[in-house]
Amino acid sequence: MHCCEQLRKVVNASRQNAGRYLLDTSVAAEILRGRLDLKARLGEQARFYLCGITVGELYYGASVSARPEYQRQVIEALVGDYSLLAFGRAVQRAYAQVKQFLRAQGTPIPENDVWIAAFALAYRLPLLTLDRHFEALQGLTNVDIKFL
């Protein structure tokens, strides 16, 4: 594929995904706690997505909380409000790309966050996070990390 054609595809994908964001667990947890209103910050037209890794981390947090049943109900409501991204071959390939990039830099991040970044890369969605260790991915092509 010619480089200009590749660039055109990236630009078109970015335009298609304008106003669409993948939520990292740190952001989803703040929403659950009632400390963050993304619609107020990013506009009513913004659309938000979760991946199964984030949902799993939230359920784990609920299971070790003082009120696990209540927390699970809150998570169910959150998951119902957002679209869940499918885990497929593109995410698996993106995982390898992210993991190799981090290894080459010598900057590991938590394994679940490698997967979350892989979803962002595969779906070409900006990743909303509060975790500064995602800064290690700033040089990776087509990864857009937005720190809140």
Beta strands, then each sheet from edge to edge (+ up, - down):
strand 1: 20-23
strand 2: 47-50
strand 3: 83-84
strand 4: 127-129
strand 5: 145-147
sheet 1: 3+ 2+ 1+ 4+ 5+
end
